[in-house]
Amino acid sequence: MSIKKNDPGKVLSLGKDARGNDVYALSVKGERGMVYRLVNSFLGLYGIGENELSLVDSGAGDNFYLLAGLLFCRFHLLAPLGRYLIFCGVKKHYGRISQLTFDVQSRSGKSSLTAESKL
């Protein structure tokens, strides 16, 4: 998997989860609700049921430490500071990601297209 400057708008395949479900990631800049409306439109066009897809907003892009760390890592002299900020951002966000993972796994088979609120 190669992500160049977060590739906003590009769908990336992350493989399969433990239950064999396909997992994808999408980085979006701007209004997130647009993604849900867009995907819902495509599902309707292709006759795919809403229960066949689950969209989950991890909120990882809202973490100031991660964003600042990514910025600093682009500059060689500031890379150590960038790595430290990313470490702090992951540490701060870890609980939310763990809970999100548990919630998604516990409702496997009950997927829906409704927008998930951030934890």
Secondary structure, DSSP 8 states (H G I E B T S, - for coil): ---STT-TT-EEEEEE-TTS-EEEEE---S-THHHHHHHHHHHHHHT--GGG-------GGG-HHHHHHHHHHTSGGGHHHHHHHHHHHHHHHHHHHHHHHHHHHHTTT----S-----
